[in-house]
Amino acid sequence: MELLTGRPGDCSSRLPREVRAYDLLDSLGISYMRTDHEAAYDMEACKDVDSILGVVICKNLFLCNKNRSQFYLLMMPGDKKFVTKDVSKLLGSSRLSFAPASDMLRLLDIEPGAVSIMGLMNDKSCEVQLVIDSNVLADEYIGCHPCVCTSSLKIRTSDIVDVFLPATGHSYRTIHIE
């Protein structure tokens, strides 16, 4: 693995969802660092990627309420423990659970293992509510996947909040998970 600046020089072997992430970031003038790696499906696998990027990749959880009428993308530090009842209480939404992969694909055009804030670019009707733990917002950079689990990006938090999110039509809610 190596730290690279910007998009791959040749995107012909990349999935369209990944290329769209680079296209949007580039069109918005957002600079980013990138590393390509083996599939990283869990936070343990992300540790090597974290060291290359010099940032901790956020834990991104795609959640929904019991009847699947509300969807949430929760960004939290990888070292914090996710306790469903605590987050449910903070959001005022009872019976949160992990949303089905079919909803993840339908709403974010992302598959399990690659959940990322970048998927919000595909949520044109803004059905997914973004929830960010306050510790994530306190960091200068955010580490995330470009809609695939074989590449990771390092992007300024301020670029995500001030440029990327407005471009996607999404806002966010801040919570603090103990």
Secondary structure as the mmCIF struct_conf table of DSSP 4:
data_model
#
loop_
_struct_conf.conf_type_id
_struct_conf.id
_struct_conf.beg_label_comp_id
_struct_conf.beg_label_asym_id
_struct_conf.beg_label_seq_id
_struct_conf.end_label_comp_id
_struct_conf.end_label_asym_id
_struct_conf.end_label_seq_id
STRN STRN1 LEU A 4 THR A 5
BEND BEND1 GLY A 6 ARG A 7
BEND BEND2 GLY A 9 GLY A 9
TURN_TY1_P TURN_TY1_P1 SER A 12 SER A 13
BEND BEND3 ARG A 14 ARG A 14
HELX_RH_AL_P HELX_RH_AL_P1 PRO A 16 SER A 27
TURN_TY1_P TURN_TY1_P2 LEU A 28 GLY A 29
STRN STRN2 MET A 33 ASP A 36
BEND BEND4 GLU A 38 GLU A 38
BEND BEND5 ASP A 42 ASP A 42
TURN_TY1_P TURN_TY1_P3 MET A 43 ALA A 45
HELX_RH_AL_P HELX_RH_AL_P2 CYS A 46 LEU A 53
TURN_TY1_P TURN_TY1_P4 GLY A 54 GLY A 54
BEND BEND6 VAL A 55 VAL A 55
HELX_LH_PP_P HELX_LH_PP_P1 VAL A 56 VAL A 56
STRN STRN3 ILE A 57 ILE A 57
HELX_LH_PP_P HELX_LH_PP_P2 CYS A 58 CYS A 58
STRN STRN4 LYS A 59 CYS A 64
TURN_TY1_P TURN_TY1_P5 LYS A 66 ASN A 67
BEND BEND7 ARG A 68 ARG A 68
STRN STRN5 PHE A 71 MET A 76
TURN_TY1_P TURN_TY1_P6 GLY A 78 ASP A 79
BEND BEND8 LYS A 80 LYS A 80
HELX_LH_PP_P HELX_LH_PP_P3 LYS A 81 PHE A 82
HELX_RH_AL_P HELX_RH_AL_P3 THR A 84 LEU A 91
TURN_TY1_P TURN_TY1_P7 GLY A 92 GLY A 92
BEND BEND9 SER A 94 ARG A 95
STRN STRN6 SER A 97 PHE A 98
HELX_LH_PP_P HELX_LH_PP_P4 ALA A 99 PRO A 100
HELX_RH_AL_P HELX_RH_AL_P4 ALA A 101 LEU A 108
BEND BEND10 ASP A 109 ASP A 109
TURN_TY1_P TURN_TY1_P8 PRO A 112 GLY A 113
HELX_RH_3T_P HELX_RH_3T_P1 ILE A 117 ASN A 122
TURN_TY1_P TURN_TY1_P9 LYS A 124 SER A 125
STRN STRN7 VAL A 128 ASP A 133
HELX_RH_AL_P HELX_RH_AL_P5 SER A 134 ALA A 138
BEND BEND11 ASP A 139 GLU A 140
STRN STRN8 TYR A 141 CYS A 144
BEND BEND12 PRO A 146 VAL A 148
TURN_TY1_P TURN_TY1_P10 CYS A 149 THR A 150
STRN STRN9 SER A 151 ARG A 156
HELX_RH_AL_P HELX_RH_AL_P6 THR A 157 ASP A 159
HELX_RH_PI_P HELX_RH_PI_P1 ILE A 160 PHE A 164
HELX_RH_AL_P HELX_RH_AL_P7 LEU A 165 THR A 168
TURN_TY1_P TURN_TY1_P11 GLY A 169 GLY A 169
STRN STRN10 TYR A 172 ILE A 175
#
